[in-house]
Amino acid sequence: MKERSIVLLSAAIILSALGFMFAVSPKDPSVKIGYVNSETILNQLPEAQAAQRKLDALMKAWSDTVNQMSQDYQAKVDSYTKQATMMTDQAKQQAQQEINNLQQQILQYRQEKVGQGGELDQTREKLLKPIRDKVYGVIAQVAKTQGMQYVLDKRQDLAVVLYANPDYDLTYKVLDILTRQGQ
């Protein structure tokens, strides 16, 4: 619900800005607005695919580690449950502390790896920033050669454009240039 509100607010702001732009310069009907689907570009760009494979490999390794830690935790809980009746109070306390420590280690590991600002976010930024910068540069280049004043992003998960004439879709022109530059 919150995401939908943000999308609608973004669309309203863009439409208001475009309306103001047309109201200010009614003598210039040649304002051209293009759009790209950045998700399509990143899904088809070999550099972005390679970066995603690296991120996927990291996620799998971290997931495997968490799974192993969880199995160790569960084994410790099962062992404690079976032996608790035969343990002294001090042994129970020590076992409970070990279980709590394991649980905290799992939570801490998850937070460090995939939590907000964690290693995943940092690695994603490190891998994707140069790619995004390159894509934005090519978008600007294509927009200038096509005579576009504005280029909007139209992704599957975030629809900022309410209507888009396919004649102004620059996605494959940008992708074509990026692909040729990579060869």
N, CA, C and O of each residue as an XYZ file, in Angstrom:
732
protein
N       0.825     -1.180      0.000
C       0.000      0.000      0.000
C       0.873      1.249      0.000
O       0.601      2.205     -0.726
N       1.932      1.234      0.825
C       2.831      2.379      0.908
C       3.554      2.595     -0.424
O       3.713      3.727     -0.881
N       3.995      1.471     -1.048
C       4.691      1.571     -2.334
C       3.780      2.155     -3.397
O       4.217      2.963     -4.216
N       2.506      1.751     -3.389
C       1.551      2.267     -4.363
C       1.359      3.771     -4.181
O       1.262      4.507     -5.162
N       1.305      4.231     -2.926
C       1.172      5.657     -2.643
C       2.380      6.424     -3.163
O       2.245      7.510     -3.727
N       3.565      5.844     -2.968
C       4.792      6.494     -3.439
C       4.778      6.584     -4.957
O       5.145      7.612     -5.526
N       4.352      5.502     -5.617
C       4.296      5.483     -7.083
C       3.315      6.537     -7.581
O       3.623      7.293     -8.502
N       2.134      6.585     -6.971
C       1.126      7.564     -7.394
C       1.608      8.991     -7.147
O       1.395      9.871     -7.980
N       2.255      9.220     -6.012
C       2.788     10.541     -5.718
C       3.872     10.922     -6.724
O       3.905     12.054     -7.208
N       4.762      9.972     -7.039
C       5.817     10.231     -8.027
C       5.216     10.563     -9.379
O       5.656     11.497    -10.049
N       4.205      9.794     -9.781
C       3.556     10.037    -11.073
C       2.896     11.413    -11.077
O       2.977     12.140    -12.066
N       2.247     11.767     -9.977
C       1.592     13.078     -9.895
C       2.612     14.203     -9.992
O       2.363     15.207    -10.658
N       3.741     14.049     -9.345
C       4.785     15.072     -9.395
C       5.323     15.213    -10.816
O       5.500     16.326    -11.313
N       5.581     14.084    -11.464
C       6.095     14.123    -12.837
C       5.082     14.765    -13.771
O       5.428     15.613    -14.594
N       3.827     14.350    -13.634
C       2.798     14.929    -14.505
C       2.626     16.420    -14.247
O       2.428     17.193    -15.184
N       2.700     16.825    -12.990
C       2.609     18.253    -12.661
C       3.766     19.022    -13.275
O       3.581     20.096    -13.848
N       4.960     18.461    -13.149
C       6.137     19.122    -13.716
C       6.023     19.221    -15.232
O       6.342     20.256    -15.818
N       5.567     18.145    -15.864
C       5.402     18.179    -17.314
C       4.321     19.177    -17.715
O       4.484     19.909    -18.691
N       3.216     19.210    -16.965
C       2.151     20.181    -17.237
C       2.661     21.603    -17.114
O       2.349     22.455    -17.945
N       3.451     21.863    -16.071
C       4.039     23.189    -15.886
C       4.976     23.522    -17.031
O       4.990     24.646    -17.534
N       5.762     22.530    -17.437
C       6.713     22.744    -18.530
C       5.964     23.143    -19.805
O       6.371     24.072    -20.502
N       4.870     22.437    -20.105
C       4.109     22.759    -21.308
C       3.393     24.086    -21.165
O       3.225     24.810    -22.146
N       2.969     24.412    -19.958
C       2.288     25.684    -19.740
C       3.253     26.848    -19.897
O       2.866     27.910    -20.386
N       4.492     26.666    -19.494
C       5.478     27.732    -19.580
C       5.931     27.952    -21.019
O       6.180     29.088    -21.424
N       6.039     26.879    -21.790
C       6.545     27.030    -23.156
C       5.554     26.484    -24.188
O       5.861     25.507    -24.870
N       4.373     27.094    -24.315
C       3.396     26.573    -25.261
C       3.813     26.778    -26.716
O       3.248     26.155    -27.614
N       4.781     27.632    -26.952
C       5.232     27.893    -28.324
C       6.148     26.787    -28.833
O       6.391     26.687    -30.035
N       6.659     25.952    -27.922
C       7.585     24.899    -28.316
C       6.941     23.523    -28.154
O       7.132     22.863    -27.132
N       6.180     23.090    -29.159
C       5.530     21.789    -29.047
C       6.472     20.622    -29.319
O       6.030     19.474    -29.345
N       7.753     20.890    -29.519
C       8.695     19.833    -29.870
C       9.365     19.194    -28.659
O      10.399     18.542    -28.805
N       8.809     19.363    -27.488
C       9.368     18.724    -26.306
C       9.184     17.222    -26.477
O       8.069     16.736    -26.670
N      10.300     16.495    -26.404
C      10.257     15.049    -26.579
C      10.658     14.374    -25.273
O      11.648     14.737    -24.638
N       9.873     13.401    -24.900
C      10.131     12.641    -23.684
C      10.315     11.190    -24.093
O       9.457     10.613    -24.760
N      11.417     10.613    -23.700
C      11.682      9.209    -23.971
C      11.667      8.424    -22.678
O      11.665      8.995    -21.587
N      11.656      7.135    -22.808
C      11.731      6.307    -21.607
C      12.561      5.070    -21.892
O      12.725      4.650    -23.038
N      13.072      4.507    -20.826
C      13.807      3.254    -20.900
C      13.274      2.343    -19.802
O      12.679      2.798    -18.826
N      13.496      1.084    -19.980
C      13.196      0.109    -18.941
C      14.540     -0.356    -18.406
O      15.175     -1.240    -18.982
N      14.970      0.244    -17.300
C      16.301     -0.063    -16.758
C      16.411     -1.529    -16.340
O      17.495     -2.111    -16.384
N      15.307     -2.112    -15.942
C      15.323     -3.524    -15.558
C      15.682     -4.401    -16.764
O      16.467     -5.341    -16.641
N      15.106     -4.090    -17.920
C      15.416     -4.835    -19.146
C      16.884     -4.667    -19.510
O      17.555     -5.635    -19.865
N      17.375     -3.452    -19.423
C      18.781     -3.184    -19.757
C      19.696     -3.997    -18.845
O      20.615     -4.665    -19.320
N      19.448     -3.941    -17.544
C      20.317     -4.648    -16.602
C      20.200     -6.164    -16.739
O      21.176     -6.884    -16.531
N      19.002     -6.653    -17.090
C      18.835     -8.098    -17.274
C      19.556     -8.616    -18.510
O      19.924     -9.790    -18.562
N      19.764     -7.759    -19.508
C      20.386     -8.206    -20.750
C      21.844     -7.788    -20.896
O      22.531     -8.263    -21.800
N      22.313     -6.933    -20.048
C      23.683     -6.441    -20.133
C      24.634     -7.466    -19.496
O      24.490     -7.777    -18.314
N      25.602     -7.995    -20.260
C      26.501     -9.036    -19.731
C      27.211     -8.637    -18.436
O      27.371     -9.469    -17.542
N      27.636     -7.387    -18.323
C      28.328     -6.946    -17.101
C      27.407     -7.041    -15.892
O      27.829     -7.460    -14.814
N      26.151     -6.653    -16.073
C      25.184     -6.706    -14.979
C      24.844     -8.159    -14.647
O      24.651     -8.503    -13.481
N      24.772     -9.006    -15.671
C      24.511    -10.429    -15.435
C      25.642    -11.054    -14.623
O      25.398    -11.847    -13.714
N      26.874    -10.694    -14.952
C      28.034    -11.216    -14.217
C      28.004    -10.736    -12.763
O      28.276    -11.506    -11.842
N      27.672     -9.469    -12.569
C      27.577     -8.929    -11.210
C      26.487     -9.661    -10.428
O      26.663     -9.978     -9.251
N      25.364     -9.923    -11.089
C      24.268    -10.635    -10.416
C      24.673    -12.056    -10.059
O      24.300    -12.564     -9.002
N      25.435    -12.700    -10.935
C      25.914    -14.053    -10.622
C      26.820    -14.027     -9.384
O      26.741    -14.918     -8.538
N      27.678    -13.007     -9.280
C      28.543    -12.886     -8.098
C      27.700    -12.688     -6.839
O      27.968    -13.293     -5.801
N      26.682    -11.838     -6.942
C      25.810    -11.598     -5.793
C      25.048    -12.875     -5.414
O      24.905    -13.194     -4.234
N      24.567    -13.594     -6.422
C      23.863    -14.849     -6.162
C      24.769    -15.868     -5.475
O      24.332    -16.573     -4.565
N      26.035    -15.949     -5.906
C      26.992    -16.884     -5.296
C      27.238    -16.510     -3.831
O      27.302    -17.382     -2.964
N      27.376    -15.207     -3.563
C      27.553    -14.763     -2.175
C      26.339    -15.139     -1.335
O      26.470    -15.651     -0.223
N      25.154    -14.875     -1.884
C      23.919    -15.178     -1.151
C      23.820    -16.682     -0.858
O      23.401    -17.077      0.230
N      24.201    -17.507     -1.819
C      24.144    -18.955     -1.610
C      25.121    -19.369     -0.513
O      24.784    -20.176      0.354
N      26.323    -18.818     -0.551
C      27.311    -19.161      0.479
C      26.816    -18.741      1.860
O      26.943    -19.495      2.825
N      26.258    -17.550      1.953
C      25.742    -17.070      3.236
C      24.552    -17.905      3.684
O      24.415    -18.222      4.866
N      23.699    -18.256      2.740
C      22.535    -19.082      3.063
C      22.976    -20.446      3.575
O      22.418    -20.959      4.544
N      23.980    -21.034      2.925
C      24.508    -22.324      3.367
C      25.061    -22.220      4.790
O      24.854    -23.113      5.613
N      25.763    -21.124      5.068
C      26.320    -20.918      6.408
C      25.205    -20.792      7.436
O      25.273    -21.395      8.507
N      24.182    -20.012      7.114
C      23.056    -19.845      8.043
C      22.346    -21.184      8.256
O      21.956    -21.512      9.377
N      22.181    -21.948      7.186
C      21.552    -23.264      7.321
C      22.359    -24.166      8.249
O      21.788    -24.856      9.093
N      23.684    -24.165      8.097
C      24.545    -24.985      8.964
C      24.453    -24.497     10.412
O      24.357    -25.302     11.339
N      24.482    -23.187     10.599
C      24.362    -22.628     11.949
C      23.013    -22.999     12.563
O      22.932    -23.314     13.750
N      21.958    -22.961     11.753
C      20.614    -23.306     12.235
C      20.525    -24.782     12.605
O      19.871    -25.140     13.585
N      21.180    -25.639     11.823
C      21.198    -27.067     12.141
C      21.939    -27.314     13.456
O      21.506    -28.113     14.286
N      23.061    -26.616     13.628
C      23.817    -26.750     14.877
C      22.975    -26.281     16.061
O      22.966    -26.906     17.122
N      22.275    -25.176     15.861
C      21.403    -24.626     16.904
C      20.311    -25.636     17.255
O      20.073    -25.922     18.429
N      19.652    -26.171     16.228
C      18.561    -27.125     16.458
C      19.070    -28.384     17.153
O      18.401    -28.924     18.034
N      20.253    -28.851     16.757
C      20.836    -30.029     17.404
C      21.088    -29.746     18.894
O      20.841    -30.597     19.748
N      21.573    -28.562     19.181
C      21.843    -28.168     20.571
C      20.532    -28.108     21.373
O      20.476    -28.559     22.517
N      19.474    -27.543     20.756
C      18.172    -27.459     21.423
C      17.623    -28.865     21.674
O      17.131    -29.160     22.764
N      17.709    -29.735     20.650
C      17.214    -31.112     20.793
C      17.968    -31.853     21.895
O      17.361    -32.551     22.708
N      19.268    -31.702     21.919
C      20.093    -32.354     22.937
C      19.710    -31.860     24.335
O      19.574    -32.639     25.279
N      19.541    -30.543     24.434
C      19.160    -29.951     25.723
C      17.797    -30.478     26.177
O      17.610    -30.827     27.342
N      16.858    -30.530     25.244
C      15.508    -30.990     25.575
C      15.530    -32.425     26.091
O      14.831    -32.752     27.050
N      16.320    -33.270     25.467
C      16.402    -34.685     25.877
C      17.097    -34.854     27.227
O      16.741    -35.741     28.003
N      18.086    -34.005     27.506
C      18.916    -34.197     28.697
C      18.543    -33.274     29.856
O      19.111    -33.402     30.941
N      17.614    -32.358     29.656
C      17.317    -31.341     30.674
C      16.901    -31.942     32.012
O      17.280    -31.431     33.065
N      16.137    -33.004     31.979
C      15.666    -33.598     33.250
C      16.790    -34.209     34.069
O      16.667    -34.369     35.283
N      17.871    -34.546     33.411
C      18.987    -35.177     34.126
C      20.102    -34.175     34.471
O      21.113    -34.550     35.066
N      19.918    -32.921     34.101
C      20.971    -31.912     34.298
C      20.785    -31.187     35.631
O      19.674    -31.040     36.140
N      21.905    -30.748     36.163
C      21.853    -29.900     37.345
C      21.412    -28.506     36.901
O      21.442    -28.180     35.714
N      21.011    -27.704     37.856
C      20.580    -26.344     37.530
C      21.705    -25.562     36.847
O      21.468    -24.816     35.897
N      22.914    -25.740     37.338
C      24.058    -25.048     36.748
C      24.287    -25.521     35.305
O      24.559    -24.694     34.435
N      24.186    -26.796     35.038
C      24.362    -27.349     33.692
C      23.247    -26.862     32.773
O      23.491    -26.567     31.603
N      22.016    -26.774     33.300
C      20.898    -26.250     32.520
C      21.163    -24.799     32.118
O      20.977    -24.410     30.965
N      21.596    -24.024     33.085
C      21.893    -22.607     32.823
C      22.972    -22.464     31.754
O      22.853    -21.647     30.841
N      24.010    -23.256     31.878
C      25.110    -23.201     30.916
C      24.617    -23.608     29.521
O      24.959    -22.955     28.535
N      23.826    -24.667     29.429
C      23.295    -25.124     28.142
C      22.367    -24.068     27.529
O      22.421    -23.805     26.328
N      21.522    -23.474     28.364
C      20.625    -22.415     27.874
C      21.422    -21.209     27.369
O      21.061    -20.593     26.366
N      22.483    -20.886     28.056
C      23.336    -19.771     27.634
C      23.989    -20.075     26.281
O      24.065    -19.208     25.410
N      24.456    -21.308     26.120
C      25.059    -21.711     24.836
C      24.034    -21.630     23.707
O      24.354    -21.177     22.608
N      22.812    -22.063     23.974
C      21.740    -21.998     22.974
C      21.428    -20.545     22.621
O      21.282    -20.198     21.449
N      21.328    -19.708     23.644
C      21.078    -18.282     23.396
C      22.209    -17.642     22.600
O      21.967    -16.824     21.713
N      23.446    -18.020     22.923
C      24.596    -17.491     22.186
C      24.555    -17.901     20.711
O      24.820    -17.089     19.825
N      24.220    -19.169     20.459
C      24.112    -19.637     19.075
C      23.028    -18.859     18.324
O      23.215    -18.465     17.173
N      21.905    -18.649     18.988
C      20.815    -17.905     18.369
C      21.260    -16.471     18.048
O      20.961    -15.956     16.970
N      21.958    -15.843     18.963
C      22.456    -14.489     18.745
C      23.480    -14.451     17.605
O      23.499    -13.512     16.810
N      24.323    -15.473     17.537
C      25.302    -15.537     16.445
C      24.618    -15.633     15.087
O      25.049    -15.002     14.122
N      23.556    -16.418     15.016
C      22.813    -16.545     13.757
C      22.212    -15.195     13.366
O      22.338    -14.763     12.221
N      21.565    -14.537     14.316
C      20.952    -13.236     14.036
C      22.000    -12.192     13.637
O      21.788    -11.411     12.709
N      23.117    -12.191     14.340
C      24.192    -11.244     14.044
C      24.771    -11.502     12.654
O      25.020    -10.564     11.897
N      24.982    -12.758     12.325
C      25.521    -13.119     11.011
C      24.587    -12.644      9.902
O      25.022    -12.033      8.926
N      23.291    -12.936     10.067
C      22.307    -12.483      9.068
C      22.339    -10.972      8.915
O      22.330    -10.461      7.795
N      22.376    -10.252     10.032
C      22.383     -8.788      9.984
C      23.638     -8.269      9.285
O      23.557     -7.357      8.463
N      24.788     -8.842      9.605
C      26.041     -8.402      8.997
C      26.063     -8.659      7.493
O      26.603     -7.861      6.727
N      25.479     -9.767      7.082
C      25.541    -10.159      5.672
C      24.426     -9.537      4.841
O      24.694     -8.912      3.815
N      23.183     -9.700      5.272
C      22.063     -9.272      4.427
C      21.185     -8.194      5.052
O      20.192     -7.786      4.449
N      21.525     -7.734      6.228
C      20.757     -6.671      6.856
C      20.995     -5.344      6.150
O      21.886     -5.224      5.309
N      20.193     -4.362      6.500
C      20.321     -3.047      5.889
C      21.730     -2.494      6.131
O      22.200     -2.421      7.267
N      22.392     -2.107      5.030
C      23.750     -1.597      5.113
C      24.791     -2.692      5.318
O      25.961     -2.403      5.570
N      24.368     -3.940      5.208
C      25.268     -5.068      5.413
C      26.156     -5.326      4.209
O      26.203     -4.542      3.261
N      26.844     -6.427      4.274
C      27.817     -6.773      3.242
C      27.168     -6.919      1.863
O      27.781     -6.570      0.854
N      25.936     -7.431      1.810
C      25.239     -7.561      0.525
C      25.003     -6.190     -0.111
O      25.281     -5.999     -1.294
N      24.499     -5.252      0.662
C      24.265     -3.899      0.141
C      25.571     -3.261     -0.329
O      25.619     -2.640     -1.391
N      26.615     -3.415      0.457
C      27.903     -2.818      0.105
C      28.478     -3.453     -1.158
O      28.992     -2.751     -2.029
N      28.393     -4.769     -1.259
C      28.919     -5.468     -2.434
C      28.094     -5.127     -3.667
O      28.646     -4.911     -4.746
N      26.767     -5.080     -3.510
C      25.894     -4.725     -4.630
C      26.253     -3.321     -5.154
O      26.351     -3.105     -6.362
N      26.443     -2.396     -4.243
C      26.789     -1.022     -4.650
C      28.145     -0.999     -5.359
O      28.314     -0.330     -6.378
N      29.097     -1.734     -4.808
C      30.440     -1.777     -5.399
C      30.401     -2.368     -6.812
O      31.074     -1.868     -7.713
N      29.617     -3.426     -7.005
C      29.555     -4.087     -8.307
C      28.697     -3.315     -9.318
O      29.042     -3.247    -10.498
N      27.595     -2.743     -8.865
C      26.636     -2.159     -9.799
C      26.826     -0.670    -10.072
O      26.360     -0.182    -11.101
N      27.491      0.063     -9.192
C      27.651      1.502     -9.419
C      28.355      1.812    -10.737
O      27.868      2.659    -11.486
N      29.478      1.168    -11.054
C      30.114      1.464    -12.339
C      29.206      1.126    -13.532
O      29.220      1.824    -14.546
N      28.433      0.072    -13.403
C      27.521     -0.320    -14.476
C      26.418      0.728    -14.626
O      26.105      1.155    -15.737
N      25.829      1.139    -13.493
C      24.777      2.168    -13.541
C      25.311      3.462    -14.122
O      24.644      4.093    -14.943
N      26.508      3.870    -13.707
C      27.096      5.101    -14.238
C      27.259      5.014    -15.747
O      26.978      5.973    -16.466
N      27.712      3.868    -16.220
C      27.882      3.658    -17.656
C      26.534      3.725    -18.375
O      26.409      4.375    -19.414
N      25.531      3.053    -17.818
C      24.189      3.056    -18.415
C      23.631      4.473    -18.457
O      23.078      4.888    -19.475
N      23.770      5.219    -17.363
C      23.261      6.593    -17.340
C      23.972      7.460    -18.378
O      23.353      8.316    -19.009
N      25.257      7.236    -18.547
C      25.997      7.987    -19.559
C      25.490      7.701    -20.960
O      25.343      8.617    -21.770
N      25.223      6.436    -21.251
C      24.711      6.068    -22.568
C      23.279      6.576    -22.740
O      22.905      6.997    -23.835
N      22.477      6.543    -21.682
C      21.123      7.093    -21.764
C      21.187      8.566    -22.149
O      20.431      9.025    -23.005
N      22.085      9.296    -21.517
C      22.243     10.719    -21.842
C      22.686     10.888    -23.294
O      22.195     11.770    -23.999
N      23.610     10.046    -23.733
C      24.101     10.108    -25.116
C      22.965      9.847    -26.104
O      22.799     10.597    -27.066
N      22.186      8.796    -25.875
C      21.075      8.459    -26.768
C      20.013      9.553    -26.730
O      19.468      9.935    -27.766
N      19.726     10.047    -25.548
C      18.719     11.103    -25.419
C      19.112     12.333    -26.227
O      18.270     12.941    -26.888
N      20.384     12.701    -26.175
C      20.851     13.865    -26.928
C      20.747     13.622    -28.429
O      20.292     14.499    -29.163
N      21.161     12.451    -28.895
C      21.111     12.180    -30.339
C      19.675     12.040    -30.841
O      19.397     12.300    -32.011
N      18.769     11.629    -29.962
C      17.365     11.487    -30.338
C      16.573     12.777    -30.119
O      15.387     12.841    -30.445
N      17.218     13.791    -29.575
C      16.547     15.067    -29.341
C      15.550     15.035    -28.195
O      14.575     15.787    -28.199
N      15.784     14.175    -27.221
C      14.891     14.051    -26.064
C      15.237     15.102    -25.020
O      16.408     15.363    -24.743
N      14.200     15.699    -24.447
C      14.429     16.593    -23.325
C      14.377     15.838    -21.996
O      15.029     16.220    -21.025
N      13.599     14.772    -21.971
C      13.460     13.984    -20.750
C      13.455     12.502    -21.099
O      12.942     12.097    -22.142
N      14.035     11.701    -20.208
C      13.969     10.252    -20.333
C      13.520      9.729    -18.974
O      14.134     10.026    -17.950
N      12.470      8.967    -18.976
C      11.934      8.413    -17.740
C      12.252      6.926    -17.668
O      12.529      6.292    -18.686
N      12.210      6.384    -16.472
C      12.451      4.955    -16.272
C      11.104      4.274    -16.081
O      10.297      4.693    -15.252
N      10.873      3.236    -16.846
C       9.617      2.485    -16.765
C       9.956      1.030    -16.492
O      10.224      0.258    -17.413
N       9.941      0.662    -15.208
C      10.261     -0.706    -14.804
C       8.990     -1.456    -14.445
O       7.931     -0.860    -14.247
N       9.113     -2.776    -14.365
C       7.969     -3.617    -14.007
C       7.482     -3.324    -12.591
O       6.277     -3.222    -12.359
N       8.412     -3.187    -11.643
C       8.028     -3.045    -10.248
C       7.697     -1.616     -9.843
O       7.156     -1.390     -8.760
N       8.012     -0.660    -10.692
C       7.755      0.731    -10.355
C       7.289      1.457    -11.607
O       8.101      1.899    -12.419
N       5.988      1.576    -11.754
C       5.429      2.216    -12.945
C       5.298      3.708    -12.696
O       4.337      4.157    -12.071
N       6.254      4.468    -13.180
C       6.228      5.910    -13.026
C       5.483      6.546    -14.199
O       4.968      7.657    -14.083
N       5.429      5.849    -15.312
C       4.807      6.379    -16.520
C       3.401      5.806    -16.637
O       3.213      4.590    -16.603
N       2.417      6.686    -16.775
C       1.048      6.211    -16.922
C       0.741      5.837    -18.371
O      -0.057      4.935    -18.627
N       1.357      6.512    -19.292
C       1.225      6.180    -20.710
C       2.574      6.431    -21.364
O       3.252      7.416    -21.070
N       2.944      5.539    -22.241
C       4.211      5.708    -22.942
C       4.043      5.266    -24.386
O       3.665      4.125    -24.653
N       4.321      6.154    -25.299
C       4.285      5.846    -26.719
C       5.523      5.009    -27.034
O       6.640      5.458    -26.778
N       5.356      3.805    -27.581
C       6.519      2.948    -27.843
C       7.511      3.548    -28.836
O       8.655      3.097    -28.903
N       7.103      4.545    -29.599
C       8.034      5.202    -30.509
C       9.173      5.880    -29.751
O      10.233      6.127    -30.326
N       8.968      6.182    -28.475
C       9.985      6.878    -27.688
C      10.736      5.949    -26.737
O      11.498      6.420    -25.892
N      10.535      4.655    -26.859
C      11.244      3.698    -26.007
C      12.698      3.608    -26.471
O      12.976      3.176    -27.589
N      13.609      4.016    -25.612
C      15.033      4.030    -25.936
C      15.772      2.813    -25.371
O      16.988      2.705    -25.527
N      15.058      1.909    -24.723
C      15.681      0.781    -24.036
C      16.652      0.024    -24.928
O      17.807     -0.175    -24.553
N      16.202     -0.398    -26.101
C      17.047     -1.245    -26.949
C      18.134     -0.453    -27.670
O      19.158     -1.022    -28.050
N      17.929      0.842    -27.862
C      19.001      1.667    -28.427
C      20.138      1.788    -27.417
O      21.312      1.694    -27.776
N      19.778      1.997    -26.145
C      20.787      2.067    -25.079
C      21.473      0.714    -24.930
O      22.697      0.643    -24.829
N      20.689     -0.353    -24.916
C      21.243     -1.695    -24.781
C      22.156     -2.035    -25.944
O      23.195     -2.664    -25.748
N      21.787     -1.630    -27.155
C      22.607     -1.883    -28.346
C      23.975     -1.215    -28.214
O      24.997     -1.842    -28.492
N      24.002      0.039    -27.796
C      25.274      0.755    -27.635
C      26.106      0.116    -26.533
O      27.311     -0.077    -26.696
N      25.468     -0.217    -25.407
C      26.208     -0.843    -24.310
C      26.796     -2.185    -24.744
O      27.931     -2.512    -24.397
N      26.028     -2.950    -25.495
C      26.497     -4.252    -25.963
C      27.676     -4.094    -26.922
O      28.651     -4.841    -26.838
N      27.588     -3.131    -27.826
C      28.703     -2.902    -28.765
C      29.938     -2.405    -28.034
O      31.055     -2.737    -28.431
N      29.770     -1.614    -26.971
C      30.921     -1.119    -26.220
C      31.612     -2.258    -25.467
O      32.823     -2.221    -25.246
N      30.837     -3.263    -25.080
C      31.403     -4.382    -24.320
C      32.180     -5.360    -25.176
O      32.896     -6.212    -24.650
N      32.048     -5.247    -26.492
C      32.723     -6.209    -27.383
C      34.111     -5.766    -27.748
O      34.807     -6.462    -28.487
